[in-house]
Amino acid sequence: MRADAEKNRSQVLTVARDVVTEHGTDASMRDIARRAGVGLATLLRHFPTREALFEALLCTNLDALTQKADELEASTSADKALLSWFRELVAFTQSYRGVVAMMAAAHTNPDSALYASCAAVHAAGARLLLHAQGEGTARADMSGDDLFALITALGWAVDQPSFAPRADHLLHIVASGILTNPSSNDAKKAAY
């Protein structure tokens, strides 16, 4: 990629991150281009779809969450690893309003630009859940799909202004439902 094209791409991503943080996933592509100081055609040349732009924006975060699952799995008990990772993923969903709906749609759509990153996060969560189930610390009747659905539901709920102030409490309730025998201290620590 030419130096000027790389500079434009980098500028678009920097501005897009700010605009999406302000306005959520419905941020205008035209507004992003304008604020980045490039034409809409330039933006679309780098990111032909909204999903392609979000894949570029979110890939680093989603890859970090996948890596975090590996680190937690290797460094702490299975139940603590699962709940810490769950907490971090929900916190991530709060950083970009509307990202939950995009992730929920993308994780089963191989044509989506977000599919690979969402599938990796889904697989990481499923692996942590299986590990906790193997140790008898997580419900045996849950699947990775159930875990992803709970993350999606909780992410959607805390994305709503009326539920946002209760995010930690809701996370605690959901986390307590995942564990088979949660001690109140462990579930509270995982939720905060």
The 8 nearest C-alpha neighbors of each residue, nearest first, counted from 0:
[[1, 5, 4, 2, 3, 6, 8, 45],
 [2, 0, 4, 3, 5, 6, 7, 8],
 [1, 3, 5, 4, 6, 0, 7, 8],
 [4, 2, 6, 5, 1, 7, 0, 8],
 [5, 3, 7, 1, 6, 2, 8, 0],
 [4, 6, 8, 2, 3, 7, 9, 1],
 [5, 7, 3, 9, 4, 8, 10, 2],
 [8, 6, 10, 4, 5, 9, 11, 3],
 [9, 7, 5, 11, 10, 6, 4, 12],
 [8, 10, 6, 12, 11, 7, 5, 13],
 [9, 11, 7, 13, 8, 12, 35, 6],
 [10, 12, 8, 14, 35, 9, 13, 15],
 [13, 11, 15, 9, 10, 14, 16, 8],
 [14, 12, 10, 16, 11, 15, 9, 17],
 [13, 15, 17, 11, 16, 12, 35, 18],
 [14, 16, 12, 18, 17, 13, 31, 11],
 [15, 17, 19, 13, 14, 18, 12, 20],
 [16, 18, 20, 14, 15, 19, 21, 13],
 [19, 17, 15, 21, 20, 16, 22, 14],
 [18, 20, 23, 22, 21, 16, 17, 26],
 [19, 21, 17, 18, 95, 23, 22, 16],
 [22, 20, 18, 19, 23, 17, 26, 95],
 [23, 21, 19, 26, 20, 18, 25, 24],
 [24, 22, 96, 19, 25, 95, 97, 20],
 [23, 25, 97, 26, 19, 96, 98, 22],
 [24, 26, 23, 27, 22, 97, 19, 96],
 [27, 25, 24, 22, 19, 23, 28, 18],
 [26, 28, 30, 29, 25, 31, 18, 24],
 [29, 27, 31, 30, 32, 26, 39, 49],
 [28, 30, 32, 27, 31, 39, 33, 38],
 [31, 29, 27, 33, 28, 32, 34, 26],
 [30, 32, 28, 34, 29, 33, 15, 35],
 [33, 31, 35, 29, 37, 39, 30, 34],
 [34, 32, 30, 36, 35, 31, 37, 29],
 [33, 35, 31, 36, 32, 30, 14, 37],
 [36, 34, 32, 11, 33, 37, 14, 10],
 [35, 37, 33, 34, 32, 38, 11, 10],
 [38, 36, 32, 35, 33, 41, 39, 42],
 [37, 39, 41, 40, 32, 42, 33, 36],
 [38, 40, 42, 41, 32, 29, 43, 37],
 [41, 39, 43, 38, 42, 44, 37, 32],
 [42, 40, 44, 38, 39, 43, 37, 45],
 [41, 43, 39, 45, 40, 44, 46, 32],
 [44, 42, 47, 46, 40, 45, 41, 39],
 [43, 45, 41, 42, 46, 47, 40, 39],
 [46, 44, 43, 42, 47, 8, 41, 52],
 [45, 47, 43, 52, 51, 48, 44, 42],
 [48, 46, 43, 44, 45, 51, 49, 42],
 [49, 47, 51, 50, 46, 52, 43, 112],
 [48, 50, 52, 51, 53, 47, 46, 28],
 [51, 49, 53, 48, 52, 112, 54, 113],
 [50, 52, 54, 48, 46, 112, 53, 49],
 [53, 51, 49, 46, 55, 50, 54, 56],
 [54, 52, 56, 50, 55, 51, 57, 49],
 [53, 55, 51, 113, 57, 58, 52, 56],
 [54, 56, 52, 53, 58, 57, 51, 59],
 [57, 55, 53, 54, 58, 52, 12, 16],
 [56, 58, 54, 60, 59, 55, 53, 61],
 [57, 59, 61, 54, 60, 55, 62, 56],
 [58, 60, 62, 57, 61, 63, 56, 55],
 [61, 59, 63, 57, 58, 62, 64, 91],
 [60, 62, 64, 58, 63, 59, 57, 116],
 [61, 63, 65, 59, 64, 60, 58, 66],
 [64, 62, 66, 60, 61, 65, 67, 59],
 [65, 63, 67, 61, 66, 62, 68, 60],
 [64, 66, 62, 68, 120, 63, 67, 123],
 [67, 65, 63, 69, 68, 64, 62, 70],
 [68, 66, 64, 70, 69, 65, 63, 71],
 [67, 69, 71, 65, 66, 70, 72, 123],
 [70, 68, 72, 66, 67, 71, 73, 65],
 [71, 69, 67, 73, 72, 68, 74, 66],
 [72, 70, 80, 74, 68, 73, 69, 75],
 [71, 73, 69, 70, 80, 74, 68, 75],
 [72, 74, 70, 71, 75, 69, 76, 68],
 [75, 73, 71, 72, 70, 76, 80, 69],
 [76, 74, 71, 80, 72, 73, 77, 79],
 [77, 75, 79, 78, 80, 74, 72, 131],
 [76, 78, 131, 80, 79, 130, 81, 75],
 [79, 77, 81, 131, 80, 76, 136, 82],
 [78, 80, 82, 76, 81, 77, 83, 75],
 [81, 79, 71, 77, 83, 78, 82, 72],
 [82, 80, 78, 84, 127, 79, 83, 85],
 [81, 83, 85, 79, 84, 189, 80, 86],
 [84, 82, 86, 80, 85, 189, 81, 79],
 [83, 85, 87, 81, 86, 82, 80, 88],
 [86, 84, 82, 88, 83, 87, 81, 89],
 [87, 85, 83, 89, 84, 88, 82, 90],
 [88, 86, 90, 84, 89, 85, 91, 83],
 [87, 89, 91, 85, 90, 86, 84, 92],
 [88, 90, 92, 86, 91, 87, 154, 85],
 [91, 89, 87, 93, 88, 92, 86, 94],
 [92, 90, 88, 94, 93, 89, 87, 95],
 [93, 91, 89, 90, 94, 154, 95, 99],
 [92, 94, 90, 91, 95, 96, 158, 89],
 [93, 95, 91, 92, 96, 90, 20, 98],
 [96, 94, 20, 93, 98, 23, 92, 97],
 [95, 97, 23, 98, 158, 93, 24, 94],
 [96, 98, 24, 99, 23, 100, 95, 101],
 [99, 97, 101, 100, 95, 96, 102, 92],
 [100, 98, 102, 101, 97, 151, 103, 92],
 [99, 101, 103, 102, 98, 97, 104, 155],
 [100, 102, 98, 104, 99, 103, 105, 97],
 [101, 103, 105, 99, 104, 100, 106, 98],
 [104, 102, 100, 101, 105, 106, 99, 151],
 [103, 105, 101, 102, 106, 100, 107, 108],
 [106, 104, 102, 108, 114, 107, 111, 103],
 [105, 107, 117, 114, 118, 103, 108, 104],
 [108, 106, 105, 109, 104, 114, 103, 118],
 [107, 109, 105, 110, 111, 106, 114, 104],
 [110, 108, 111, 114, 107, 105, 106, 115],
 [111, 109, 108, 112, 114, 105, 113, 107],
 [112, 110, 114, 113, 109, 108, 105, 50],
 [111, 113, 51, 114, 50, 54, 110, 115],
 [114, 112, 54, 111, 116, 105, 115, 117],
 [113, 115, 105, 111, 106, 117, 109, 112],
 [116, 114, 118, 117, 113, 119, 112, 109],
 [115, 117, 119, 118, 114, 113, 61, 58],
 [118, 116, 120, 106, 114, 119, 115, 113],
 [117, 119, 121, 115, 116, 106, 120, 114],
 [120, 118, 122, 116, 117, 121, 123, 115],
 [121, 119, 123, 117, 65, 122, 118, 124],
 [120, 122, 118, 124, 119, 123, 117, 125],
 [121, 123, 125, 119, 120, 124, 118, 126],
 [124, 122, 120, 126, 125, 121, 65, 68],
 [123, 125, 127, 121, 126, 122, 128, 120],
 [124, 126, 143, 122, 128, 123, 127, 129],
 [125, 127, 123, 129, 124, 128, 122, 130],
 [128, 126, 130, 124, 81, 125, 129, 131],
 [127, 129, 125, 131, 130, 126, 132, 124],
 [130, 128, 132, 126, 131, 127, 133, 125],
 [129, 131, 133, 127, 128, 132, 77, 126],
 [132, 130, 77, 134, 128, 136, 137, 78],
 [133, 131, 137, 135, 129, 134, 130, 136],
 [134, 132, 130, 131, 135, 129, 136, 137],
 [133, 135, 131, 132, 136, 130, 77, 137],
 [134, 136, 132, 133, 137, 131, 179, 138],
 [135, 137, 131, 179, 134, 178, 132, 78],
 [138, 136, 178, 132, 179, 131, 177, 135],
 [137, 139, 179, 140, 177, 178, 141, 132],
 [138, 140, 141, 132, 137, 135, 142, 179],
 [139, 141, 138, 142, 137, 132, 145, 177],
 [142, 140, 139, 145, 138, 143, 146, 144],
 [143, 141, 145, 144, 146, 140, 125, 128],
 [142, 144, 125, 146, 145, 147, 124, 128],
 [145, 143, 147, 142, 146, 148, 125, 121],
 [146, 144, 148, 142, 143, 147, 141, 149],
 [145, 147, 143, 149, 148, 144, 150, 142],
 [146, 148, 150, 144, 149, 145, 151, 143],
 [149, 147, 151, 145, 146, 150, 152, 144],
 [150, 148, 152, 146, 151, 147, 153, 145],
 [151, 149, 147, 153, 148, 152, 154, 146],
 [150, 152, 148, 154, 149, 153, 99, 155],
 [153, 151, 149, 155, 154, 150, 148, 156],
 [152, 154, 156, 150, 155, 151, 149, 157],
 [155, 153, 151, 157, 152, 156, 89, 92],
 [154, 156, 158, 152, 153, 157, 151, 99],
 [157, 155, 153, 158, 154, 159, 162, 152],
 [156, 158, 163, 162, 159, 154, 166, 155],
 [157, 159, 155, 156, 154, 96, 163, 93],
 [160, 158, 157, 162, 161, 156, 163, 155],
 [161, 159, 163, 162, 158, 157, 164, 156],
 [160, 162, 159, 163, 164, 157, 165, 156],
 [163, 161, 157, 165, 159, 160, 164, 156],
 [162, 164, 157, 160, 166, 165, 161, 159],
 [165, 163, 162, 166, 161, 160, 157, 167],
 [164, 166, 168, 163, 162, 167, 169, 157],
 [167, 165, 169, 163, 157, 168, 164, 170],
 [168, 166, 170, 169, 165, 190, 171, 191],
 [167, 169, 171, 165, 170, 166, 172, 190],
 [170, 168, 172, 166, 171, 167, 165, 173],
 [169, 171, 167, 173, 168, 172, 190, 174],
 [170, 172, 190, 174, 168, 169, 173, 175],
 [173, 171, 169, 175, 170, 174, 168, 176],
 [174, 172, 176, 170, 175, 171, 169, 177],
 [175, 173, 171, 177, 176, 172, 170, 186],
 [176, 174, 172, 173, 177, 178, 186, 171],
 [177, 175, 173, 174, 178, 172, 179, 138],
 [176, 178, 174, 175, 137, 138, 173, 179],
 [179, 177, 137, 181, 175, 180, 176, 136],
 [180, 178, 137, 138, 136, 181, 177, 135],
 [179, 181, 178, 182, 136, 137, 175, 135],
 [182, 180, 178, 183, 175, 179, 186, 185],
 [181, 183, 185, 184, 186, 180, 187, 175],
 [182, 184, 186, 185, 187, 181, 175, 188],
 [183, 185, 187, 182, 186, 188, 181, 189],
 [186, 184, 188, 182, 187, 183, 189, 181],
 [187, 185, 189, 183, 188, 184, 175, 190],
 [186, 188, 190, 184, 189, 185, 183, 171],
 [189, 187, 185, 191, 190, 186, 184, 183],
 [190, 188, 186, 187, 83, 82, 191, 185],
 [189, 191, 171, 187, 188, 170, 167, 186],
 [190, 188, 189, 187, 167, 86, 171, 170]]
